[in-house]
Amino acid sequence: MVNKRSISGMVAAFAVFLAFPALSAAHTLSVSASPSQCVTPLSGQYTATITVTEAYFGGTVENIPVGKNVYELASSTDKGNTGLNQNYFTTGAVGTQAGTANLGQPTSFTSPASGGAATQKFTVTTSVPETYVLANSYMWSPATVTINAPATGCKPSCPTGQTLVNGTCQPPTSCPTGQTLVNGTCQPPTSCPSGQTLVSGVCHPPTTCPAGQTLVSGICQPPTTCPTGEVLGGGKCVPPTSCPSGQALSNGQCEPPTTCPSGQALSNGQCEPPTTCPSGETLSGGSCTVPPTVPAAATFPTVCQASTRGYKVRAGQQDTIIVSVLRQGAAVAGAKVKVTLPGNKVITKTTQGNGKTTFIVKPAHSGTIFVSSPSCKEMVKVKVYAAKAATAQRAPSFTG
């Protein structure tokens, strides 16, 4: 008989315990295990074959259920075995029976009538050491065998830098600082950022900086400000080659003026233009000037005109109102036009290049629409009539 069971592992050493009964019908049991082998592909599991050997001088059958401290089943023909029996696996000490009781081990032991030995085998797969316990009431102590992993272990090993995930070696998705991920492998740098030095595959920041620069978090930082009289150029403080307007370059220094052009005043080494002018003069471009006399521009009134498109404007009815803005008969573009509907709803638009703009309106009330514009000399009014009365519908008639 061959029974199979999967727990998660492999096999190891064996132990056999035999007892010799006082009766001629003694029934002895022993168990052994083959050397454990790793499951392929490597996953931490290992397997072994358990062999159960029984010898009985009478050819009777013992049916022992799975478990600790159990009695033979009524179907057994060996009526002398009336004591407690053992038939179980444990992952703890013998006798604890940790885990599920029925793990697939044999439950029926039959010896040939000749008194010889009979065997039965089954396979165990596990990932932790396990002990199989087997005995009947004729034996002084149980027969046991323990399944252990091979000495080399069954967990896969991964190349340097890779990680074992669900039994598979996975390449890295990120690398230590300073290294680069290339084809699933972290590669050390072959060059370093400016200012750093490559030593044994590692970039080292500087410990000192060029004159004028400051070491900040391992990086040499150029100056952001310079001493008075110098200017920042190319990350360095250098003497100026030109000066602000009004100053003169002397021995690499910008010298402020000592005198100023007419109308300006010297303040803190700079010639300041006036901020106010005498009465009758205007400040323009930093100078006070007398504005030329310009005659007033002639102005002409602008006219607004409004017309509806084809229909008398009624409350509740959508209508189109076209507004034209004209100055001396010429169209005025860009003029803002405001339409106020009955109920004080206001719509604002701007005239196009042809001096016109269009309003789509639907007054809710009768009254007057007011059209006005800052460009127009007067307001235009459009009367809104009451909504049309509903027309009675004639009842349909049928003839036939």
Secondary structure as GFF3:
##gff-version 3
##sequence-region A 1 400
A	DSSP	beta_strand	2	6	.	.	.	ID=ss1
A	DSSP	beta_strand	27	33	.	.	.	ID=ss2
A	DSSP	beta_strand	37	38	.	.	.	ID=ss3
A	DSSP	beta_strand	46	56	.	.	.	ID=ss4
A	DSSP	beta_strand	61	63	.	.	.	ID=ss5
A	DSSP	beta_strand	67	70	.	.	.	ID=ss6
A	DSSP	beta_strand	85	90	.	.	.	ID=ss7
A	DSSP	beta_strand	108	110	.	.	.	ID=ss8
A	DSSP	beta_strand	117	126	.	.	.	ID=ss9
A	DSSP	beta_strand	130	135	.	.	.	ID=ss10
A	DSSP	beta_strand	143	147	.	.	.	ID=ss11
A	DSSP	beta_strand	163	165	.	.	.	ID=ss12
A	DSSP	beta_strand	168	170	.	.	.	ID=ss13
A	DSSP	beta_strand	180	182	.	.	.	ID=ss14
A	DSSP	beta_strand	185	187	.	.	.	ID=ss15
A	DSSP	beta_strand	197	199	.	.	.	ID=ss16
A	DSSP	beta_strand	202	204	.	.	.	ID=ss17
A	DSSP	beta_strand	214	216	.	.	.	ID=ss18
A	DSSP	beta_strand	219	221	.	.	.	ID=ss19
A	DSSP	beta_strand	231	233	.	.	.	ID=ss20
A	DSSP	beta_strand	236	238	.	.	.	ID=ss21
A	DSSP	beta_strand	248	250	.	.	.	ID=ss22
A	DSSP	beta_strand	253	255	.	.	.	ID=ss23
A	DSSP	beta_strand	265	267	.	.	.	ID=ss24
A	DSSP	beta_strand	270	272	.	.	.	ID=ss25
A	DSSP	beta_strand	282	284	.	.	.	ID=ss26
A	DSSP	beta_strand	287	289	.	.	.	ID=ss27
A	DSSP	beta_strand	302	308	.	.	.	ID=ss28
A	DSSP	beta_strand	319	327	.	.	.	ID=ss29
A	DSSP	beta_strand	330	331	.	.	.	ID=ss30
A	DSSP	beta_strand	336	340	.	.	.	ID=ss31
A	DSSP	beta_strand	346	350	.	.	.	ID=ss32
A	DSSP	beta_strand	356	361	.	.	.	ID=ss33
A	DSSP	beta_strand	367	372	.	.	.	ID=ss34
A	DSSP	beta_strand	380	384	.	.	.	ID=ss35
###
